[in-house]
Amino acid sequence: MMTASNPSENSRLQFGRRLRQLRKDKGWTLVEVAEKSGLAVSTISKAERGIIALTYDRLELLANGLGVDLAAFFHAGGKRFEPGSFAIARKGEFRRQETQNYVYDMLFPDVWNKSMSPMLGTLKAHEFVDFEEFVRHPGQEFLMVLEGAVTVFAENRMPVVLQKGDSIYFDSAIGHLYASDKDIGASILVVCVAD
């Protein structure tokens, strides 16, 4: 049995257990989830075992394939957002998703069927060459730099450097990446809205 030695490993293991439970609740095999989501069986298997964390675009594909709200990966007992609802996220109330390049704190993990997915993020200090491929997903995206500087790379566009307080809004179907300075990380607020 694998034990979690650090917070990011612990969050990957929790995510993996939740993903496996959602899949088993449907009575589906890894192959069936792969067919429905468009993700590789090996990717889903590694996520279930807590070996890897998934980027937002892959989380969205997986949620759509399983027919669940994205927040279901982070909180088993979510409540549906209804007209007239009012939700507050206190500091520290989030579910963490950490990848090689990003650490995302998913806000309001217990509120399901939100029109938008708000996340606080930390970009690890990296250069663009550390990324394997662009991220893309349906919808629109907002990014604001809270601390540091961020370079936004988008397919077929010149890179844009954003400083603290700067923001960008774009079609998230365009391949995109965020990178902090190669020596200093950055803090960001990201809001994704699905189509």
C-alpha positions in Angstrom: 0.0 0.0 0.0 1.3 3.4 -1.0 1.4 6.1 1.6 1.3 9.8 1.0 4.5 11.5 2.0 3.6 15.0 0.8 0.5 17.1 0.2 0.6 16.8 -3.6 0.9 13.0 -3.5 -2.0 12.9 -0.9 -4.2 15.0 -3.2 -3.4 12.8 -6.2 -4.3 9.7 -4.2 -7.6 11.2 -3.0 -8.4 12.2 -6.5 -7.6 8.7 -7.8 -9.8 7.1 -5.2 -12.6 9.4 -6.1 -12.2 8.8 -9.8 -12.1 5.0 -9.4 -15.3 5.3 -7.3 -17.1 7.4 -9.9 -16.1 4.8 -12.6 -17.2 1.9 -10.5 -20.5 3.6 -9.7 -21.2 3.6 -13.4 -20.1 -0.1 -13.6 -17.6 0.9 -16.4 -14.2 -0.5 -17.2 -11.1 1.6 -17.8 -11.6 0.9 -21.5 -15.2 2.2 -21.5 -14.2 5.4 -19.7 -11.3 5.8 -22.2 -13.7 5.4 -25.1 -16.2 7.9 -23.7 -13.7 10.5 -22.7 -11.1 10.3 -25.4 -8.3 9.8 -22.9 -5.8 6.9 -23.0 -6.5 3.9 -20.8 -3.0 4.3 -19.3 -3.7 8.0 -18.4 -6.9 7.1 -16.6 -5.2 4.2 -14.8 -2.3 6.3 -13.7 -4.7 9.0 -12.4 -6.7 6.4 -10.5 -3.5 5.1 -8.9 -2.4 8.6 -7.9 0.7 8.4 -10.1 -0.2 11.5 -12.2 -2.5 14.5 -11.8 -4.5 15.7 -14.8 -4.6 19.1 -16.3 -7.8 21.1 -16.5 -8.5 20.1 -20.2 -8.1 16.4 -19.3 -10.3 16.8 -16.2 -13.0 18.3 -18.4 -12.8 15.4 -20.9 -13.0 12.9 -18.1 -16.0 14.6 -16.4 -17.8 14.7 -19.8 -17.0 11.1 -20.5 -18.2 10.0 -17.1 -21.3 12.3 -17.3 -20.4 14.0 -14.0 -19.8 17.5 -12.8 -16.1 18.4 -12.7 -16.4 19.2 -9.0 -17.4 15.5 -8.4 -13.8 14.6 -8.6 -13.0 16.7 -5.6 -16.1 16.4 -3.4 -18.4 13.4 -3.0 -21.3 15.3 -1.6 -21.8 18.4 -3.6 -24.9 20.4 -3.8 -26.3 21.7 -7.1 -26.1 25.4 -7.6 -29.6 26.7 -7.9 -31.0 30.2 -8.8 -30.8 32.3 -5.7 -27.9 30.3 -4.3 -25.2 32.0 -2.4 -21.8 30.3 -1.7 -18.8 31.5 0.1 -15.3 30.0 -0.1 -13.2 30.8 2.9 -9.4 30.8 2.7 -8.2 27.3 2.7 -11.5 25.8 1.5 -10.5 24.2 -1.8 -9.3 20.9 -3.3 -5.8 20.9 -4.7 -4.8 19.5 -8.1 -1.0 19.6 -8.7 0.6 18.9 -12.0 4.2 19.2 -13.1 3.8 22.8 -14.0 0.7 24.1 -12.1 -0.8 23.9 -8.6 -4.5 24.6 -8.8 -6.8 25.1 -5.8 -10.3 24.3 -7.1 -12.7 26.7 -5.4 -16.2 25.7 -4.4 -15.6 21.9 -4.8 -18.9 21.2 -3.0 -20.9 23.3 -5.4 -21.9 21.4 -8.5 -23.3 22.5 -11.8 -21.6 25.9 -11.7 -21.5 27.9 -14.9 -17.9 28.6 -14.2 -14.9 26.9 -12.6 -12.9 29.4 -10.4 -9.4 28.3 -9.4 -6.5 29.9 -7.6 -3.2 28.8 -9.1 0.5 28.8 -8.6 2.7 28.5 -11.6 5.9 26.7 -10.9 9.0 28.5 -12.1 9.6 27.1 -15.7 10.4 27.9 -19.2 8.1 27.2 -22.1 10.3 24.2 -23.2 9.1 22.3 -20.1 5.6 21.9 -21.5 4.8 19.0 -23.8 1.7 20.4 -25.6 -0.8 23.1 -25.5 -3.9 22.9 -23.3 -7.2 23.4 -25.0 -10.8 22.9 -23.9 -14.2 24.2 -24.9 -15.3 27.5 -23.4 -13.8 30.7 -22.4 -11.1 31.6 -19.9 -10.1 34.5 -17.7 -6.7 34.8 -16.1 -5.5 37.5 -13.7 -2.0 37.7 -12.3 -2.0 38.1 -8.5 1.7 37.9 -7.9 4.8 37.7 -10.2 4.7 37.7 -14.0 3.1 35.3 -16.4 3.8 34.7 -20.1 0.7 33.4 -21.9 1.6 31.3 -25.0 -1.2 30.8 -27.5 -1.2 28.9 -30.8 -0.4 31.1 -33.8 0.0 34.2 -31.6 2.9 36.1 -30.1 3.5 35.4 -26.4 1.9 37.9 -24.0 3.6 38.9 -20.8 1.3 39.8 -17.9 2.4 41.6 -14.8 0.7 41.7 -11.3 -2.8 43.0 -11.8 -2.9 42.3 -15.6 -5.5 40.0 -17.0 -6.5 38.2 -20.2 -9.8 36.8 -21.5 -9.8 34.3 -24.4 -11.4 31.4 -26.2 -10.0 28.4 -24.4 -10.4 26.2 -27.5 -7.2 28.0 -28.7 -4.2 26.0 -27.6 -2.7 27.9 -24.6 -0.1 27.6 -21.8 0.9 29.8 -18.9 4.5 30.0 -17.8 6.1 32.0 -14.9 9.5 33.4 -15.0 12.1 30.7 -15.2 13.4 31.6 -11.7 10.3 32.8 -9.8 6.8 31.3 -9.6 3.6 33.3 -10.0 0.1 33.3 -8.4 -2.9 33.5 -10.6 -6.7 33.5 -10.5 -8.3 31.5 -13.4 -12.0 31.2 -14.2 -13.1 28.8 -16.9 -16.6 28.8 -18.4 -17.7 25.8 -20.4 -19.8 26.2 -23.6 
